[in-house]
C-alpha cells in the first residue's frame, strides 16, 4: 500500500510538471523585436499557440514538413528546436496585438494549449485560453483549429461516436469541454473567424506526459505495466504525429467546411491486450523480462486514486474520468476521410515503438532496426 501511494505521488508530480501542460504565467510587459515582425508571404502560414507542448510541437513539425510557414508561439523566455520554415515567437498568449503582428498573414491558428489537469485550473484558465485563441484568430481573419476529445459525451456515450452524437456529459470536464466548444461556435456566428474541432482519443507519442509513460509503461523496464480498465475494452488512441498530419490536411481543406465544423479522428482503436502484446515483445527484446508471459499487468487502484484526490486535486480530476476505460467507444471518421482522403495512420506496433523511443526507452539503432 505504501509503495502504491508513493507511486501515485510521483505520478501527480509528473502530471503537474509535464511539458504538455500549459499554465498561464503572470503578465509580463512585452515589446516586439523588429526581427520578429513577419512580412506577408505567398506560402500558407499557421500560428501554433502552445507550440512547446506535446501536441503543439507535433503540429509545428507536421505543418513545417507540409511546406507551411509556421509561427510557433511559446511563453516569454522559451524557444524550440531549429526547424526549416519555423519561427519561434516568445509572446504572452493574451497579448492579441503582439501575436497578430508577429503572425501577420496567418490563415490558420492551432489552439494547442491546455491548463493543468485540476478542476480549479480548468475553471480559471480554460475559458481564458479559448478567448485568447479566438481573439487572435479574429484579428488575423483566420480559421481556428481546436483538437477536441471525447469528454463531451460523458458516461452514457454510445459505442460509436459521430459528429452529431448527443453531448450529454454531466461530469465537470465534460461540461467544460461542451461550454468551450459552444463558446467557439458562438464566435464563428459573430463573424470574423472560422473554426474546426478535430476530436480524438487519448494522446501518445512525441514525448512524455501521457497515460503511456505516466501510468501504463512507467515500470516497463522492471517488467511491469499498469492498466486503467478491463483488458478487453476497446479504446481510441491518437498517435500524435498522425493526428498532427490530420490537422494539417483538415486545415488545407478548410474552405470546404462550414464556418464551424467538427470532424472525428479514429486513430488507433485497440484493447489492452493489443498494448500488452507489443509491450511484452519489446520487454523481451530489451531483456526486461525473460519471456512475454512474464510481463506483469497490474490494475490501476482507482479507489486509492479517488481517496488521494481528497488532498491532491489532480487525482480527483483523473478519477472522474474512470468511465472512459470501462466504456467501449470509438470515433467514426467517415466525414474526415470524405474531406482529406485516407486518415494518416502509423501501424500500431510502429507507433508504440516510436513512442517508447521518444521516451528514451529504446535506443535509436534498435528502434530503427525493429521498425524497418
C-alpha positions in Angstrom: 0.0 0.0 0.0 2.8 2.4 0.9 4.5 1.6 -2.4 1.3 2.3 -4.5 0.7 5.6 -2.6 4.3 6.7 -3.4 3.8 5.7 -7.0 0.7 7.9 -7.2 2.5 10.8 -5.5 5.2 10.6 -8.2 2.6 10.4 -11.0 0.9 13.5 -9.7 4.1 15.5 -9.7 4.9 14.3 -13.3 1.4 15.2 -14.5 1.8 18.7 -13.0 5.3 19.2 -14.4 4.9 17.5 -17.8 5.6 19.7 -20.9 2.2 19.2 -22.5 0.6 21.3 -19.7 0.4 25.0 -20.5 0.0 27.2 -17.4 -0.6 31.0 -17.8 2.4 32.9 -16.5 1.9 36.3 -14.7 1.6 39.2 -17.1 4.9 40.4 -18.4 5.5 43.6 -20.3 6.2 42.6 -23.9 7.8 44.6 -26.7 8.0 43.3 -30.2 11.6 42.9 -31.5 11.9 44.2 -35.1 13.4 41.0 -36.2 10.2 39.1 -35.2 7.9 41.2 -37.4 6.7 38.8 -40.2 6.2 40.1 -43.7 3.3 38.8 -45.8 4.2 35.6 -47.7 2.6 33.8 -50.6 3.1 30.5 -48.7 0.4 29.3 -46.3 1.1 30.4 -42.8 -0.1 28.9 -39.5 0.2 30.2 -35.9 0.6 27.4 -33.3 -0.5 28.5 -29.8 1.4 26.5 -27.2 4.0 25.2 -29.6 6.2 23.7 -27.0 3.6 21.3 -25.7 3.5 17.7 -27.0 0.6 18.4 -29.4 1.9 21.8 -30.3 5.4 20.5 -31.2 3.9 17.7 -33.2 1.7 20.2 -35.1 4.7 22.5 -35.6 6.7 19.7 -37.2 3.7 18.5 -39.4 2.9 21.9 -40.8 6.5 22.7 -41.5 7.0 19.3 -43.2 3.9 20.1 -45.3 5.5 23.3 -46.6 3.7 25.8 -44.4 5.4 28.8 -42.8 5.0 28.2 -39.0 4.8 30.9 -36.3 5.3 28.9 -33.1 4.1 30.8 -30.0 5.9 30.0 -26.7 6.0 31.7 -23.4 8.4 34.6 -22.9 11.9 33.3 -22.4 11.2 30.0 -24.1 12.2 28.7 -27.5 12.2 25.5 -29.5 14.3 23.3 -31.8 15.5 24.8 -35.0 13.3 23.6 -37.9 13.1 24.9 -41.5 10.1 27.1 -42.0 9.5 27.6 -38.3 9.9 30.9 -36.4 9.7 30.6 -32.6 7.8 33.6 -31.1 8.1 34.3 -27.4 4.9 36.1 -26.5 2.1 36.1 -24.0 -0.9 34.4 -25.5 -3.3 37.1 -24.1 -1.4 39.8 -26.0 -3.5 39.8 -29.1 -1.9 42.9 -30.8 1.6 41.4 -30.4 0.6 38.0 -31.6 -1.3 39.3 -34.5 1.7 41.5 -35.5 4.1 38.6 -35.2 2.0 36.2 -37.2 0.7 38.7 -39.8 -0.8 36.8 -42.8 -1.5 33.6 -40.9 -4.6 31.9 -42.4 -4.8 29.2 -39.7 -4.4 29.2 -35.9 -4.0 25.9 -33.9 -5.1 26.0 -30.3 -2.6 23.6 -28.7 -2.8 25.0 -25.1 -4.0 23.2 -22.0 -4.3 24.2 -18.4 -3.2 21.9 -15.6 -5.5 18.9 -15.2 -7.2 20.0 -12.0 -10.8 21.3 -11.9 -9.6 24.6 -10.5 -7.1 25.2 -13.3 -9.7 24.3 -15.9 -12.3 26.6 -14.4 -9.9 29.5 -14.2 -7.8 29.1 -17.2 -9.5 27.1 -20.0 -12.0 29.9 -20.9 -9.2 32.5 -20.8 -7.1 30.4 -23.2 -10.0 29.8 -25.5 -10.8 33.6 -25.6 -7.2 34.4 -26.3 -7.2 31.9 -29.3 -10.5 33.4 -30.6 -9.2 36.9 -30.3 -6.0 36.4 -32.2 -7.8 34.3 -34.9 -10.3 37.1 -35.3 -7.6 39.7 -35.5 -6.0 37.6 -38.3 -9.2 36.7 -40.0 -8.1 33.1 -39.6 -9.6 29.6 -39.1 -9.1 28.3 -35.6 -8.3 24.6 -35.3 -9.1 23.1 -31.9 -8.1 19.5 -31.0 -11.1 18.1 -29.2 -11.6 14.9 -27.0 -14.4 12.6 -26.1 -15.2 14.1 -22.7 -18.3 15.8 -24.2 -20.2 12.5 -24.5 -20.0 11.5 -20.9 -20.7 8.2 -19.1 -23.7 7.4 -21.3 -21.7 7.6 -24.5 -22.8 5.1 -27.2 -20.2 2.6 -28.7 -19.8 4.7 -31.9 -19.3 8.4 -31.7 -20.2 10.6 -34.6 -20.2 14.4 -35.1 -23.9 14.5 -34.4 -23.9 12.2 -31.3 -25.6 13.9 -28.4 -23.2 15.5 -26.0 -24.6 14.6 -22.6 -21.7 14.7 -20.2 -22.5 15.5 -16.6 -19.0 15.5 -15.1 -17.1 18.7 -14.7 -14.6 18.2 -17.5 -17.2 17.0 -20.0 -19.4 20.1 -19.3 -16.4 22.3 -19.6 -15.5 20.9 -23.0 -19.0 21.4 -24.2 -19.0 25.0 -23.0 -15.7 25.8 -24.6 -16.9 24.4 -28.0 -20.1 26.4 -27.7 -18.0 29.5 -27.0 -16.1 28.8 -30.2 -19.2 28.2 -32.2 -20.7 31.5 -30.9 -17.6 33.3 -32.0 -18.0 32.0 -35.6 -21.6 33.1 -35.6 -20.5 36.6 -34.6 -18.2 36.7 -37.6 -14.5 37.3 -38.4 -13.5 33.7 -37.6 -14.0 30.2 -38.8 -13.3 27.1 -36.7 -12.7 23.3 -36.9 -12.8 20.9 -34.0 -10.9 17.7 -34.7 -11.9 15.2 -32.0 -9.6 12.4 -31.0 -8.9 9.8 -28.3 -6.1 9.7 -25.7 -2.8 11.0 -27.0 0.5 9.1 -27.1 3.8 9.6 -28.8 6.1 12.7 -29.2 7.4 12.7 -25.7 6.3 12.4 -22.1 3.1 13.5 -20.3 0.6 10.8 -21.4 -1.1 7.8 -19.9 1.6 5.7 -21.6 4.6 7.0 -19.7 3.0 8.2 -16.5 1.0 5.1 -15.8 0.9 2.2 -18.3 4.6 1.8 -19.1 6.2 3.7 -16.2 7.7 0.5 -14.8 8.1 -1.4 -18.1 11.9 -1.7 -17.6 11.1 -3.6 -14.4 8.9 -6.0 -16.2 5.6 -4.5 -15.1 2.8 -2.4 -16.6 -0.4 -0.9 -15.1 -3.7 -0.8 -17.0 -6.6 1.5 -16.0 -9.5 -0.7 -17.1 -10.8 -4.1 -18.2 -8.3 -5.7 -20.6 -10.9 -6.4 -23.4 -12.4 -2.9 -23.7 -11.7 -1.1 -26.9 -10.4 2.4 -26.5 -9.4 5.1 -29.1 -5.8 6.4 -29.0 -4.3 9.2 -31.1 -0.7 8.8 -32.1 0.3 12.5 -32.1 2.3 12.6 -35.4 -0.7 11.1 -37.1 -3.1 13.5 -35.5 -0.9 16.4 -36.4 -0.8 15.4 -40.0 -4.6 15.2 -40.0 -4.7 18.7 -38.5 -2.7 19.9 -41.5 -4.8 18.2 -44.1 -8.0 19.5 -42.5 -6.6 23.0 -42.5 -5.7 22.7 -46.1 -9.4 21.8 -46.9 -10.9 24.3 -44.5 -12.8 26.2 -47.2 -14.9 23.1 -47.9 -16.3 23.1 -44.4 -18.9 25.1 -42.6 -17.9 28.2 -40.6 -18.0 26.0 -37.5 -17.4 22.3 -38.2 -16.5 19.2 -36.3 -14.5 16.1 -37.5 -13.6 12.9 -35.8 -10.1 11.3 -35.9 -10.4 7.5 -35.4 -6.7 6.9 -34.6 -5.6 3.6 -33.1 -8.7 1.6 -31.9 -7.1 -1.1 -29.6 -7.6 -3.0 -26.4 -5.2 -3.5 -23.5 -4.4 -6.9 -24.9 -3.0 -5.4 -28.0 -0.9 -3.0 -26.0 0.3 -5.8 -23.8 1.3 -7.9 -26.8 3.5 -5.1 -28.2 5.0 -4.0 -24.9 5.7 -7.7 -23.9 7.6 -8.1 -27.3 9.7 -5.0 -26.6 10.3 -6.1 -23.0 11.7 -9.5 -24.2 13.8 -7.8 -26.8 15.3 -5.4 -24.3 15.9 -8.2 -21.7 13.4 -6.6 -19.2 11.6 -10.0 -19.0 12.7 -13.5 -20.0 9.6 -14.2 -22.0 6.4 -12.4 -22.9 4.1 -14.1 -20.4 6.4 -12.9 -17.7 5.3 -9.3 -18.2 3.2 -8.4 -15.1 0.0 -6.5 -15.7 -1.4 -4.7 -12.6 -4.8 -2.8 -12.4 -4.8 0.8 -11.6 -6.0 1.2 -8.0 -8.9 3.6 -8.7 -10.3 3.6 -5.2 -6.9 4.7 -3.8 -6.7 7.3 -6.6 -10.0 8.7 -5.6 -9.0 8.7 -1.9 -5.8 10.5 -2.7 -7.9 13.0 -4.6 -9.2 14.4 -1.3 -5.9 16.1 -0.9 -4.5 16.0 -4.4 -6.7 17.8 -6.9 -5.1 16.2 -10.0 -6.0 12.7 -8.7 -9.6 13.8 -8.1 -9.8 15.0 -11.7 -8.3 11.8 -13.1 -10.7 9.6 -11.0 -13.7 11.4 -12.6 -12.6 10.0 -16.0 -12.5 6.3 -15.0 -15.6 5.6 -17.1 -13.5 6.1 -20.3 -11.6 3.0 -19.6 -14.6 0.7 -18.9 -16.9 2.0 -21.6 -16.2 0.7 -25.1 -16.3 3.6 -27.7 -14.8 4.5 -31.0 -14.7 7.7 -33.1 -16.3 7.4 -36.6 -14.0 9.2 -39.1 -16.3 9.0 -42.1 -16.6 12.8 -42.5 -12.9 13.3 -42.0 -12.0 10.8 -44.7 -14.5 12.3 -47.1 -12.7 15.6 -46.6 -9.0 14.6 -46.7 -8.9 11.0 -48.0 -7.4 8.3 -46.0 -6.7 9.2 -42.4 -2.9 9.4 -41.5 -2.2 6.1 -39.8 1.0 4.6 -38.5 0.8 0.8 -37.8 0.2 0.3 -34.2 3.4 -1.6 -33.3 5.5 1.0 -35.1 3.7 3.8 -33.3 4.2 2.2 -29.9 7.9 1.6 -30.6 8.3 5.2 -31.8 6.6 6.5 -28.7 8.9 4.4 -26.5 11.9 5.7 -28.5 10.8 9.2 -27.8 10.7 8.4 -24.1 14.2 7.2 -24.2 13.3 3.5 -23.6 14.5 2.3 -27.0 18.0 3.0 -28.4 17.9 4.6 -31.9 19.7 1.7 -33.5 17.3 -0.9 -32.0 14.3 1.3 -32.8 15.2 1.7 -36.5 16.0 -2.0 -36.9 12.7 -3.1 -35.4 10.6 -0.7 -37.5 12.4 -1.1 -40.8 
